[in-house]
C-alpha cells in the first residue's frame, strides 16, 4: 500500500511562523510535523509515500530528499499553484497507482493533523470507494461533518450529516481512497469533500471512530498543544 501526505497548503493561519517555512516543516518536539507522519507510516509497513507541495515546496524536497533516510521512497507531486485537496490528489494519481493493481486503495493523510498512529488499524480491504476515520468534534467544528451508521451487513458506513438525525462527527483527515473515486474528474483545482459525499450517497463510503488524541494543527496555539502531547507521550514511554 502507498500513502499520500497532503502538504500544499499556504499555512496562512500559522503566520508569521510560515512566512519563510512551509507548515509541514514546522518543528514539533525537535522534528518537523511531516517527519512524525513519515516515521509512523514506515512503521506501519508503508514503503512508498507521495507528497504534494506548492508553497515553498522546494524546502520540503530539500529536507526530506528521496526518503532513504527514513527507510522509504518519497515521490513528489509539485503544483505550480495549489490545486485544493481533490485536485492535488488527482494530479498525483499516476504516482499512486501501481501497474499490478491500479485500483488498490492508498492511505491519504492531511499533513496538518496530529494523532496517535499507534491506535490506527488499517484494513487490508475496503468495500466501496473510501474509508474514513472520524473523531469527536473539536471546539472549532462543533457541528461535525459526517455520521457513522451500521448497515444491514454489520458494516459501518458514512453518510453526510444532512442525511441523518444522529450526532455528526468530524473527519480526521485520515482516509483510505481508491483511485476510481476520481472517475470523471479533470485536471485543475477542486475540493475532495463533494467526491466523498457522492460516494456516501451511493453507499460506497465506510468508516470508523478514532477515539485517541487528535489535533488539527492549524494555528500556533494548536502547534504548541501538539508539542505538549508529543513530549508527554515521550516521557510516559521512557518511564
MARBA-3410 file (N, C-alpha, C, O; in Angstrom, 1 decimal):
239
0.8,-1.2,0.0,0.0,0.0,0.0,0.9,1.3,0.0,1.9,1.3,0.7 ~ 0.5,2.2,-0.8,1.1,3.5,-0.8,0.4,4.5,0.1,-0.8,4.3,0.4 ~ 1.0,5.6,0.4,0.4,6.7,1.2,0.7,8.0,0.5,1.7,8.2,-0.2 ~ -0.2,9.0,0.7,0.0,10.3,0.2,-0.2,11.3,1.4,-1.2,11.2,2.1 ~ 0.7,12.2,1.5,0.6,13.2,2.6,0.3,14.5,1.8,1.1,15.0,1.0
-0.7,15.2,2.2,-1.1,16.5,1.6,-0.3,17.6,2.3,-0.4,17.8,3.5 ~ 0.5,18.3,1.5,1.4,19.3,2.1,1.5,20.5,1.2,2.5,21.2,1.3 ~ 0.4,20.9,0.5,0.5,22.0,-0.4,-0.2,23.3,0.1,-0.2,24.3,-0.6 ~ -0.7,23.2,1.4,-1.4,24.4,1.9,-0.5,25.6,2.1,0.8,25.4,2.3 ~ -1.0,26.8,2.2,-0.3,28.0,2.4,0.1,28.2,3.9,1.0,28.9,4.2
-0.7,27.6,4.8,-0.5,27.8,6.2,-0.7,29.2,6.7,0.1,29.7,7.5 ~ -1.7,29.9,6.1,-1.9,31.3,6.4,-2.2,31.6,7.9,-1.8,32.6,8.5 ~ -3.0,30.6,8.5,-3.3,30.8,9.9,-2.1,30.6,10.8,-2.2,30.9,12.0 ~ -1.0,30.1,10.3,0.2,29.9,11.1,1.1,31.0,11.0,2.2,31.0,11.7 ~ 0.8,32.0,10.3,1.8,33.2,10.2,1.9,33.9,11.5,0.9,34.0,12.2
3.1,34.4,11.8,4.3,34.5,11.0,5.2,33.3,10.9,6.2,33.3,10.2 ~ 4.8,32.2,11.6,5.7,31.0,11.6,5.9,30.5,10.1,7.0,29.9,9.9 ~ 4.9,30.6,9.3,5.1,30.1,7.9,5.5,31.2,6.9,5.4,30.9,5.7 ~ 5.9,32.3,7.3,6.3,33.3,6.3,7.5,32.8,5.5,7.6,33.2,4.3 ~ 8.4,32.0,6.1,9.6,31.6,5.4,9.8,30.1,5.6,10.8,29.5,5.3
8.7,29.4,6.0,8.8,27.9,6.2,7.5,27.3,5.9,6.4,27.7,6.5 ~ 7.4,26.3,5.1,6.1,25.6,4.8,5.6,24.9,6.1,6.4,24.4,6.9 ~ 4.3,24.9,6.3,3.8,24.4,7.5,4.2,22.9,7.8,4.5,22.6,9.0 ~ 4.3,22.0,6.9,4.8,20.7,7.2,6.1,20.6,7.8,6.5,19.6,8.5 ~ 7.0,21.6,7.7,8.3,21.6,8.2,8.4,22.3,9.6,9.5,22.3,10.2
7.3,22.8,10.1,7.3,23.4,11.4,7.6,22.3,12.5,7.1,21.2,12.4 ~ 8.5,22.6,13.4,9.0,21.6,14.3,8.0,21.3,15.4,7.3,22.2,16.0 ~ 8.0,20.0,15.7,7.2,19.5,16.9,8.1,18.6,17.7,8.5,17.5,17.2 ~ 8.4,19.0,18.9,9.3,18.2,19.7,10.6,17.8,19.0,11.1,16.7,19.1 ~ 11.2,18.8,18.3,12.5,18.7,17.7,12.6,18.1,16.3,13.7,18.0,15.7
11.4,17.8,15.7,11.4,17.4,14.3,10.2,17.9,13.6,9.2,18.1,14.2 ~ 10.3,18.1,12.3,9.1,18.6,11.5,7.9,17.7,11.7,8.0,16.5,11.8 ~ 6.7,18.3,11.7,5.5,17.6,11.8,5.4,16.5,10.7,4.9,15.4,11.0 ~ 5.8,16.8,9.5,5.6,15.8,8.4,6.6,14.6,8.7,6.2,13.5,8.2 ~ 7.7,14.8,9.4,8.6,13.7,9.7,7.9,12.7,10.7,8.1,11.5,10.6
7.2,13.3,11.6,6.4,12.4,12.5,5.5,11.5,11.7,5.4,10.3,12.0 ~ 4.8,12.0,10.7,3.9,11.2,9.9,4.7,10.2,9.1,4.4,9.0,9.1 ~ 5.8,10.6,8.5,6.6,9.6,7.7,7.1,8.5,8.5,7.0,7.3,8.1 ~ 7.6,8.8,9.7,8.2,7.7,10.5,7.1,6.7,11.0,7.3,5.5,11.0 ~ 5.9,7.2,11.3,4.8,6.3,11.7,4.3,5.5,10.5,3.9,4.3,10.7
4.2,6.1,9.3,3.8,5.4,8.1,4.8,4.2,7.8,4.3,3.1,7.5 ~ 6.0,4.5,7.9,7.0,3.5,7.7,6.9,2.4,8.7,7.0,1.2,8.3 ~ 6.6,2.7,9.9,6.4,1.7,11.0,5.2,0.9,10.7,5.1,-0.3,11.2 ~ 4.2,1.4,10.0,3.0,0.6,9.6,3.3,-0.3,8.4,2.4,-1.0,8.0 ~ 4.5,-0.2,7.8,4.9,-1.0,6.7,4.7,-0.4,5.3,4.8,-1.0,4.3
4.5,0.9,5.3,4.3,1.6,4.0,5.7,2.1,3.6,6.5,2.7,4.3 ~ 6.1,1.7,2.4,7.4,1.9,1.9,7.5,3.0,0.8,8.6,3.4,0.4 ~ 6.4,3.4,0.3,6.4,4.5,-0.8,5.3,5.5,-0.4,4.2,5.2,-0.2 ~ 5.8,6.8,-0.3,5.0,7.9,0.1,5.0,9.0,-1.0,6.1,9.4,-1.4 ~ 3.9,9.5,-1.3,3.8,10.6,-2.3,3.4,11.9,-1.5,2.5,11.8,-0.6
4.1,12.9,-1.7,3.9,14.2,-1.1,3.6,15.3,-2.1,4.5,15.5,-3.0 ~ 2.5,16.0,-2.0,2.3,17.1,-2.9,2.7,18.4,-2.2,2.7,18.5,-1.0 ~ 3.1,19.3,-3.0,3.5,20.6,-2.4,3.3,21.7,-3.4,3.3,21.5,-4.6 ~ 3.2,23.0,-2.9,3.2,24.2,-3.7,4.0,25.3,-3.0,5.1,25.6,-3.5 ~ 3.4,25.8,-2.0,4.1,26.9,-1.3,5.4,26.5,-0.6,5.4,25.6,0.2
6.5,27.1,-1.1,7.9,26.7,-0.6,8.2,25.2,-0.6,8.8,24.7,0.2 ~ 7.6,24.6,-1.7,7.8,23.2,-1.8,9.2,22.7,-2.0,9.5,21.6,-1.6 ~ 10.0,23.5,-2.5,11.4,23.1,-2.7,12.1,22.9,-1.4,13.0,22.0,-1.3 ~ 11.6,23.6,-0.3,12.2,23.3,1.0,11.8,22.0,1.5,12.6,21.3,2.2 ~ 10.6,21.5,1.2,10.2,20.2,1.6,11.1,19.1,1.0,11.5,18.2,1.6
11.3,19.3,-0.4,12.1,18.3,-1.1,13.5,18.3,-0.6,14.1,17.2,-0.4 ~ 14.1,19.5,-0.3,15.5,19.6,0.2,15.6,18.9,1.5,16.6,18.3,1.8 ~ 14.6,19.0,2.4,14.7,18.5,3.7,14.5,17.0,3.8,15.2,16.3,4.5 ~ 13.5,16.5,3.0,13.2,15.1,3.1,13.9,14.2,2.1,14.1,13.0,2.3 ~ 14.4,14.8,1.0,15.1,14.0,0.0,14.3,12.9,-0.6,13.1,13.0,-0.8
15.0,11.8,-1.0,14.3,10.7,-1.6,13.7,9.7,-0.6,13.1,8.7,-1.0 ~ 13.8,10.0,0.6,13.2,9.2,1.7,14.1,8.1,2.2,13.7,7.5,3.2 ~ 15.2,8.0,1.7,16.1,6.9,2.1,16.5,7.0,3.6,16.8,6.0,4.3 ~ 16.6,8.3,4.1,16.9,8.5,5.5,15.8,8.0,6.4,16.1,7.8,7.6 ~ 14.6,7.7,5.9,13.5,7.2,6.7,13.2,5.8,6.3,12.2,5.2,6.8
14.0,5.2,5.5,13.8,3.8,5.0,12.5,3.6,4.2,11.8,2.7,4.3 ~ 12.3,4.6,3.3,11.2,4.6,2.4,11.5,5.3,1.1,12.6,5.9,1.0 ~ 10.6,5.3,0.2,10.8,6.0,-1.1,9.8,7.2,-1.1,8.6,6.9,-0.9 ~ 10.3,8.4,-1.3,9.4,9.5,-1.3,9.3,10.1,-2.8,10.4,10.3,-3.4 ~ 8.1,10.3,-3.3,7.9,10.8,-4.6,7.2,12.2,-4.4,6.3,12.3,-3.5
7.4,13.1,-5.2,6.8,14.4,-5.1,5.9,14.8,-6.2,6.2,14.5,-7.4 ~ 4.8,15.4,-5.9,3.9,15.9,-6.9,3.8,17.4,-6.7,3.1,18.0,-5.9 ~ 4.6,18.1,-7.5,4.8,19.6,-7.4,3.6,20.3,-8.1,3.2,19.9,-9.2 ~ 3.1,21.3,-7.4,2.0,22.1,-8.0,2.4,23.5,-8.2,2.9,24.1,-7.2 ~ 2.3,24.0,-9.4,2.7,25.4,-9.6,1.8,26.4,-8.8,2.2,27.4,-8.3
0.5,26.0,-8.7,-0.4,26.7,-7.8,-1.2,25.6,-7.1,-1.5,24.6,-7.6 ~ -1.7,26.0,-5.8,-2.4,25.0,-5.0,-3.7,24.5,-5.8,-4.4,25.3,-6.3 ~ -3.8,23.2,-5.8,-5.0,22.6,-6.6,-6.1,22.2,-5.7,-7.0,21.4,-6.1 ~ -6.1,22.6,-4.4,-7.1,22.1,-3.4,-6.8,20.6,-3.2,-6.0,20.0,-3.9 ~ -7.6,20.1,-2.2,-7.3,18.7,-1.9,-7.6,17.7,-3.0,-6.8,16.9,-3.4
-8.8,17.9,-3.6,-9.2,16.9,-4.7,-8.3,17.0,-5.9,-7.8,16.0,-6.4 ~ -8.1,18.3,-6.3,-7.2,18.5,-7.5,-5.8,18.0,-7.2,-5.1,17.5,-8.2 ~ -5.3,18.2,-6.0,-3.9,17.8,-5.7,-3.8,16.2,-5.7,-2.8,15.7,-6.2 ~ -4.8,15.5,-5.2,-4.8,14.1,-5.3,-4.9,13.6,-6.7,-4.1,12.7,-7.1 ~ -5.8,14.2,-7.5,-6.0,13.8,-8.9,-4.7,14.0,-9.7,-4.3,13.1,-10.5
-4.0,15.1,-9.4,-2.7,15.4,-10.1,-1.7,14.3,-9.8,-0.8,14.0,-10.6 ~ -1.8,13.7,-8.5,-0.7,12.8,-8.1,-1.1,11.3,-8.4,-0.3,10.4,-8.1 ~ -2.3,11.1,-8.9,-2.7,9.7,-9.2,-1.7,8.8,-9.9,-1.6,7.7,-9.6 ~ -1.1,9.3,-11.0,-0.1,8.5,-11.7,1.0,8.0,-10.8,1.6,6.9,-11.0 ~ 1.3,8.7,-9.7,2.3,8.2,-8.8,1.8,7.2,-7.7,2.5,6.5,-7.1
0.4,7.3,-7.6,-0.2,6.5,-6.5,-0.7,5.1,-7.0,-0.8,4.2,-6.3 ~ -0.9,5.0,-8.3,-1.4,3.8,-8.9,-0.3,2.9,-9.3,0.8,3.3,-9.6 ~ -0.5,1.6,-9.2,0.5,0.6,-9.5,0.0,-0.2,-10.7,-1.2,-0.4,-10.9 ~ 1.0,-0.7,-11.5,0.7,-1.5,-12.6,-0.1,-2.8,-12.3,-1.0,-3.2,-13.1 ~ 0.3,-3.4,-11.2,-0.3,-4.7,-10.8,-1.8,-4.5,-10.4,-2.7,-5.3,-10.8
-2.1,-3.4,-9.7,-3.5,-3.2,-9.3,-3.7,-1.7,-9.2,-3.5,-1.0,-8.2 ~ -4.3,-1.2,-10.3,-4.5,0.3,-10.4,-5.6,0.8,-9.5,-5.8,2.0,-9.4 ~ -6.4,-0.2,-8.9,-7.4,0.2,-8.1,-7.1,0.0,-6.6,-8.1,0.0,-5.8 ~ -5.9,-0.3,-6.3,-5.6,-0.5,-4.9,-5.7,0.8,-4.1,-5.3,1.8,-4.6 ~ -6.3,0.7,-2.9,-6.5,1.9,-2.1,-5.2,2.4,-1.6,-4.3,1.6,-1.3
-5.1,3.7,-1.4,-3.9,4.3,-0.8,-4.4,5.1,0.4,-5.5,5.5,0.5 ~ -3.4,5.2,1.4,-3.7,5.9,2.6,-3.5,7.4,2.4,-2.4,7.8,2.0 ~ -4.5,8.2,2.7,-4.4,9.7,2.5,-4.3,10.3,3.9,-5.1,10.0,4.8 ~ -3.3,11.2,4.0,-3.0,11.8,5.3,-3.0,13.4,5.1,-2.1,13.8,4.3 ~ -3.8,14.1,5.8,-3.6,15.5,5.8,-2.4,15.9,6.6,-2.2,15.4,7.7
-1.5,16.6,6.0,-0.2,16.9,6.6,-0.3,17.7,7.8,0.7,17.8,8.6 ~ -1.4,18.4,8.0,-1.5,19.4,9.2,-2.4,18.8,10.3,-3.1,19.6,10.9 ~ -2.5,17.5,10.4,-3.2,17.0,11.6,-2.2,16.2,12.4,-1.1,15.7,11.9 ~ -2.5,16.0,13.7,-1.6,15.1,14.5,-2.6,14.1,15.2,-3.6,14.5,15.7 ~ -2.1,12.8,15.3,-2.9,11.8,16.0,-1.9,10.7,16.5,-0.7,10.7,16.1
-2.4,9.9,17.3,-1.6,8.7,17.8,-1.8,7.6,16.8,-2.7,6.8,16.8 ~ -0.8,7.5,15.9,-0.8,6.5,14.9,-0.9,5.1,15.4,-1.3,4.1,14.7 ~ -0.4,4.9,16.6,-0.4,3.5,17.2,-1.8,3.0,17.4,-2.0,1.8,17.5 ~ -2.9,3.9,17.4,-4.2,3.5,17.5,-5.0,3.2,16.2,-6.1,2.8,16.2 ~ -4.3,3.4,15.1,-4.9,3.3,13.8,-4.6,1.9,13.3,-3.4,1.4,13.2
-5.6,1.1,13.0,-5.5,-0.2,12.3,-6.0,-0.1,10.9,-7.2,0.1,10.7 ~ -5.2,-0.3,10.0,-5.5,-0.1,8.6,-6.1,-1.4,8.0,-5.5,-2.4,8.0 ~ -7.4,-1.4,7.6,-8.0,-2.6,7.0,-7.3,-2.9,5.7,-6.9,-2.0,4.9 ~ -7.1,-4.2,5.4,-6.5,-4.6,4.2,-7.4,-4.5,3.0,-6.9,-4.3,1.8 ~ -8.7,-4.6,3.2,-9.7,-4.5,2.1,-10.8,-3.5,2.6,-11.2,-3.5,3.7
-11.2,-2.6,1.7,-12.4,-1.8,2.0,-13.4,-2.0,0.9,-13.1,-2.3,-0.2 ~ -14.7,-1.9,1.4,-15.8,-2.1,0.5,-16.3,-0.8,0.1,-16.8,0.0,0.9 ~ -16.3,-0.5,-1.2,-16.6,0.9,-1.7,-15.4,1.6,-2.2,-14.4,1.0,-2.5 ~ -15.5,2.9,-2.2,-14.5,3.8,-2.7,-13.6,4.5,-1.7,-12.5,5.0,-2.0 ~ -14.1,4.5,-0.5,-13.3,5.2,0.6,-13.6,4.7,2.0,-14.7,4.2,2.2
-12.7,4.9,2.9,-12.9,4.5,4.3,-12.3,5.7,5.1,-11.1,6.0,5.0 ~ -13.1,6.3,6.0,-12.8,7.5,6.7,-12.6,7.2,8.2,-13.4,6.5,8.8 ~ -11.7,7.8,8.8,-11.6,7.8,10.2,-12.2,9.2,10.7,-11.8,10.2,10.3 ~ -13.2,9.1,11.6,-13.8,10.2,12.2,-13.4,10.4,13.6,-13.1,9.4,14.3 ~ -13.5,11.6,14.1,-13.2,11.9,15.5,-14.3,12.7,16.2,-15.1,13.3,15.5
-14.3,12.7,17.5,-15.3,13.6,18.2,-15.0,15.0,17.9,-13.9,15.4,17.6 ~ -16.1,15.8,17.8,-16.0,17.2,17.3,-15.1,18.1,18.2,-15.3,18.2,19.4 ~ -14.1,18.7,17.6,-13.3,19.7,18.3,-14.1,21.0,18.5,-15.1,21.2,17.9 ~ -13.5,21.9,19.3,-14.2,23.2,19.5,-14.4,24.0,18.2,-15.4,24.7,18.1 ~ -13.4,23.9,17.3,-13.6,24.7,16.1,-14.5,24.1,15.0,-14.7,24.7,14.0
-15.0,22.9,15.3,-16.0,22.3,14.4,-17.1,21.6,15.2,-17.2,20.3,15.1 ~ -17.9,22.3,16.0,-18.8,21.7,16.9,-19.9,20.9,16.3,-20.5,20.0,16.9 ~ -20.3,21.2,15.0,-21.4,20.5,14.4,-21.0,19.3,13.6,-21.9,18.6,13.1 ~ -19.7,19.1,13.4,-19.3,17.9,12.8,-19.5,17.9,11.3,-19.9,18.9,10.7 ~ -19.1,16.8,10.6,-19.1,16.6,9.2,-20.0,15.5,8.7,-20.9,15.6,7.9
-19.7,14.3,9.3,-20.4,13.1,8.8,-20.9,12.2,9.9,-20.5,12.4,11.1 ~ -21.7,11.2,9.6,-22.3,10.3,10.6,-22.0,8.9,10.3,-21.9,8.5,9.1 ~ -21.7,8.1,11.3,-21.4,6.7,11.2,-22.7,5.9,11.4,-23.4,6.2,12.4 ~ -23.0,5.0,10.5,-24.2,4.2,10.6,-23.9,2.7,10.3,-23.2,2.4,9.4 ~ -24.4,1.9,11.1,-24.3,0.4,10.9,-25.4,0.0,9.9,-26.5,0.4,10.0
-24.9,-0.7,8.8,-25.9,-1.1,7.8,-26.3,-2.6,8.0,-26.0,-3.2,9.1 ~ -27.1,-3.1,7.1,-27.7,-4.4,7.3,-26.7,-5.6,7.2,-27.0,-6.7,7.5 ~ -25.4,-5.2,6.8,-24.4,-6.3,6.7,-23.3,-6.2,7.8,-22.2,-6.7,7.6 ~ -23.7,-5.5,8.9,-22.8,-5.4,10.0,-21.6,-4.6,9.7,-20.5,-4.8,10.3 ~ -21.7,-3.8,8.7,-20.6,-2.9,8.3,-20.9,-1.5,8.7,-22.1,-1.2,8.9
-20.0,-0.6,8.9,-20.2,0.8,9.3,-20.0,1.7,8.1,-18.9,1.8,7.5 ~ -21.1,2.4,7.6,-21.0,3.3,6.5,-21.0,4.7,7.0,-21.4,5.0,8.2 ~ -20.5,5.6,6.2,-20.5,7.0,6.5,-21.5,7.7,5.6,-21.6,7.5,4.4 ~ -22.3,8.6,6.2,-23.2,9.4,5.5,-23.0,10.9,5.9,-22.5,11.2,6.9 ~ -23.5,11.8,5.0,-23.4,13.2,5.3,-24.3,13.5,6.5,-25.4,12.9,6.6
-24.0,14.5,7.3,-24.8,14.8,8.4,-26.2,15.3,8.0,-27.1,15.2,8.8 ~ -26.4,15.8,6.8,-27.7,16.2,6.4,-28.6,15.0,6.1,-29.8,15.2,5.9 ~ -28.1,13.8,6.1,-28.8,12.6,5.8,-29.3,11.8,7.0,-29.9,10.8,6.9 ~ -29.0,12.4,8.2,-29.3,11.6,9.4,-29.5,12.6,10.6,-29.0,13.7,10.6 ~ -30.3,12.2,11.5,-30.6,12.9,12.7,-29.6,12.6,13.8,-29.6,13.2,14.9
-28.7,11.6,13.6,-27.8,11.3,14.6,-26.7,12.3,14.7,-26.5,13.1,13.8 ~ -26.0,12.3,15.8,-24.9,13.3,16.0,-23.8,13.1,15.0,-23.3,12.0,14.9 ~ -23.3,14.1,14.4,-22.3,14.0,13.4,-20.9,14.1,14.1,-20.8,14.6,15.2 ~ -19.9,13.5,13.4,-18.5,13.5,13.9,-17.7,14.3,12.9,-18.2,14.6,11.8 ~ -16.5,14.6,13.2,-15.6,15.3,12.4,-14.6,14.4,11.6,-14.1,13.5,12.2
-14.4,14.7,10.3,-13.5,14.0,9.5,-12.1,14.3,10.0,-11.7,15.4,10.2 ~ -11.3,13.2,10.3,-10.0,13.3,10.9,-8.9,13.8,9.9,-7.8,14.3,10.4 ~ -9.2,13.7,8.6,-8.1,13.9,7.6,-7.3,12.7,7.3,-6.3,12.8,6.6 ~ -7.7,11.5,7.8,-7.1,10.3,7.5,-8.1,9.4,6.8,-9.2,9.2,7.3 ~ -7.7,8.8,5.7,-8.7,8.0,5.0,-7.9,7.1,4.0,-6.8,7.2,3.7
-8.7,6.0,3.6,-8.2,5.2,2.5,-9.1,5.5,1.3,-10.3,5.6,1.4 ~ -8.4,5.7,0.2,-9.1,6.2,-1.0,-8.7,5.2,-2.2,-7.6,4.9,-2.4 ~ -9.7,4.9,-3.0,-9.5,4.2,-4.2,-9.4,5.2,-5.4,-10.2,6.1,-5.4 ~ -8.5,5.0,-6.3,-8.4,5.9,-7.4,-9.7,6.2,-8.2,-9.9,7.2,-8.7 ~ -10.6,5.2,-8.2,-11.8,5.3,-9.0,-12.8,6.3,-8.4,-13.8,6.7,-9.0
-12.5,6.8,-7.2,-13.3,7.9,-6.6,-13.2,9.1,-7.5,-14.1,9.9,-7.5 ~ -12.1,9.2,-8.2,-11.9,10.4,-9.1,-12.3,10.2,-10.5,-12.0,11.0,-11.4 ~ -13.0,9.1,-10.8,-13.5,8.8,-12.2,-14.4,10.0,-12.7,-15.3,10.5,-12.0 ~ -14.1,10.5,-13.8,-14.8,11.6,-14.4,-14.2,13.0,-14.1,-14.7,14.0,-14.6 ~ -13.2,13.0,-13.2,-12.7,14.3,-12.8,-11.7,14.8,-13.9,-11.2,14.0,-14.7
-11.5,16.1,-13.9,-10.5,16.7,-14.9,-9.5,17.5,-14.1,-9.7,17.9,-12.9 ~ -8.3,17.7,-14.7,-7.2,18.4,-14.0,-7.6,19.8,-13.7,-8.4,20.4,-14.4 ~ -7.1,20.3,-12.6,-7.5,21.6,-12.1,-7.7,21.6,-10.6,-7.6,20.6,-9.9 ~ -8.1,22.7,-10.1,-8.3,22.8,-8.6,-9.8,22.5,-8.3,-10.7,23.0,-8.9 ~ -9.9,21.6,-7.4,-11.3,21.2,-6.9,-11.2,20.5,-5.5,-10.1,19.9,-5.2
-12.2,20.6,-4.7,-12.2,20.1,-3.3,-12.5,18.6,-3.3,-13.0,18.0,-4.3 ~ -12.1,17.9,-2.3,-12.3,16.5,-2.1,-13.7,16.2,-1.6,-14.3,15.1,-1.9 ~ -14.2,17.0,-0.7,-15.5,16.8,0.0,-16.6,16.3,-0.9,-17.4,15.4,-0.5 ~ -16.9,17.0,-2.0,-18.0,16.6,-2.9,-17.9,15.2,-3.4,-18.9,14.5,-3.6 ~ -16.6,14.7,-3.6,-16.4,13.4,-4.1,-16.8,12.4,-3.0,-17.3,11.3,-3.2
-16.4,12.7,-1.8,-16.7,11.9,-0.6,-18.2,11.8,-0.4,-18.7,10.7,-0.1 ~ -18.8,12.9,-0.5,-20.3,12.9,-0.3,-21.0,12.1,-1.4,-22.0,11.5,-1.2 ~ -20.5,12.2,-2.6,-21.0,11.4,-3.7,-20.9,9.9,-3.4,-21.8,9.2,-3.7 ~ -19.8,9.5,-2.9,-19.6,8.1,-2.5,-20.6,7.7,-1.4,-21.1,6.6,-1.4 ~ -20.8,8.6,-0.5,-21.8,8.3,0.6,-23.2,8.1,0.1,-23.9,7.2,0.5
-23.6,8.9,-0.9,-24.9,8.8,-1.5,-25.1,7.4,-2.1,-26.2,6.9,-2.1 ~ -24.0,6.9,-2.7,-24.1,5.6,-3.3,-23.7,4.4,-2.4,-23.4,3.3,-2.9 ~ -23.7,4.7,-1.1,-23.3,3.7,-0.1,-21.9,3.1,-0.4,-21.7,1.9,-0.3 ~ -21.0,3.9,-0.9,-19.6,3.5,-1.2,-18.6,4.0,-0.3,-17.4,4.0,-0.6 ~ -19.0,4.5,0.9,-18.1,5.1,1.9,-18.3,4.3,3.2,-19.4,4.3,3.8
-17.2,3.8,3.8,-17.2,3.2,5.1,-16.4,4.0,6.0,-15.7,4.9,5.6 ~ -16.4,3.7,7.3,-15.7,4.5,8.3,-15.6,3.9,9.6,-16.3,2.8,9.9 ~ -14.9,4.5,10.5,-14.8,4.1,11.9,-14.5,5.3,12.8,-14.0,6.3,12.3 ~ -14.7,5.2,14.1,-14.4,6.2,15.0,-12.9,6.0,15.5,-12.6,5.0,16.0 ~ -12.1,7.1,15.4,-10.8,7.1,16.1,-11.0,7.9,17.4,-11.4,9.0,17.4
-10.7,7.2,18.5,-11.0,7.8,19.8,-9.8,8.2,20.6,-9.9,8.4,21.8 ~ -8.7,8.4,19.9,-7.4,8.9,20.6,-7.2,10.3,20.5,-8.1,11.1,20.0 ~ -6.1,10.8,20.9,-5.7,12.2,20.8,-5.7,12.6,19.3,-5.1,11.9,18.5 ~ -6.2,13.8,19.0,-6.2,14.3,17.6,-6.2,15.8,17.6,-7.0,16.4,18.4 ~ -5.4,16.4,16.8,-5.4,17.9,16.7,-5.3,18.3,15.3,-4.4,17.8,14.5
-6.1,19.2,14.9,-6.0,19.9,13.6,-5.0,21.1,13.8,-5.3,22.1,14.4 ~ -3.8,20.9,13.3,-2.7,21.8,13.6,-2.7,23.0,12.7,-1.9,23.2,11.8 ~ -3.8,23.9,13.0,-4.0,25.0,12.1,-3.5,26.3,12.6,-3.5,27.3,11.9 ~ -3.2,26.4,13.9,-2.8,27.7,14.5,-1.6,27.5,15.3,-1.3,26.3,15.7 ~ -0.8,28.5,15.7,0.3,28.4,16.6,-0.1,27.8,17.9,0.7,27.1,18.5
-1.3,28.1,18.4,-1.7,27.6,19.7,-1.9,26.0,19.6,-1.5,25.3,20.5 ~ -2.4,25.6,18.5,-2.6,24.1,18.4,-1.2,23.4,18.1,-1.1,22.3,18.5 ~ -0.3,24.1,17.5,1.0,23.6,17.3,1.7,23.4,18.7,2.3,22.3,18.9 ~ 1.5,24.3,19.5,2.0,24.2,20.9,1.3,23.1,21.6,2.0,22.4,22.4 ~ 0.0,22.9,21.4,-0.7,21.8,22.0,-0.1,20.4,21.6,0.0,19.5,22.4
0.2,20.3,20.3,0.8,19.1,19.8,2.2,18.8,20.4,2.5,17.7,20.8 ~ 3.0,19.9,20.5,4.3,19.8,21.2,4.1,19.2,22.6,4.9,18.3,23.0 ~ 3.2,19.7,23.3,3.0,19.2,24.7,2.5,17.8,24.7,3.0,17.0,25.6 ~ 1.7,17.4,23.8,1.2,16.0,23.7,2.3,15.0,23.4,2.5,14.0,24.0 ~ 3.2,15.4,22.4,4.3,14.6,22.0,5.3,14.4,23.1,5.8,13.3,23.4
5.6,15.5,23.8,6.6,15.4,24.9,6.0,14.6,26.0,6.8,13.8,26.6 ~ 4.8,14.7,26.3,4.1,13.9,27.4,4.2,12.5,27.1,4.4,11.6,27.9 ~ 3.9,12.1,25.8,4.0,10.7,25.3,5.4,10.2,25.4,5.6,9.0,25.8 ~ 6.4,11.0,25.1,7.8,10.5,25.1,8.2,10.3,26.6,8.9,9.3,26.9 ~ 7.7,11.1,27.5,8.1,11.0,28.9,7.4,9.7,29.4,8.1,8.9,30.1
6.2,9.4,29.1,5.5,8.2,29.5,6.1,7.0,29.0,6.3,6.0,29.8 ~ 6.6,7.0,27.7,7.2,5.8,27.2,8.6,5.5,27.7,9.1,4.4,27.7 ~ 9.2,6.6,28.3,10.6,6.4,28.8,10.6,5.9,30.3,11.6,5.5,30.8 ~ 9.4,5.9,30.9,9.3,5.5,32.3,9.3,4.0,32.4,9.2,3.4,33.5
END
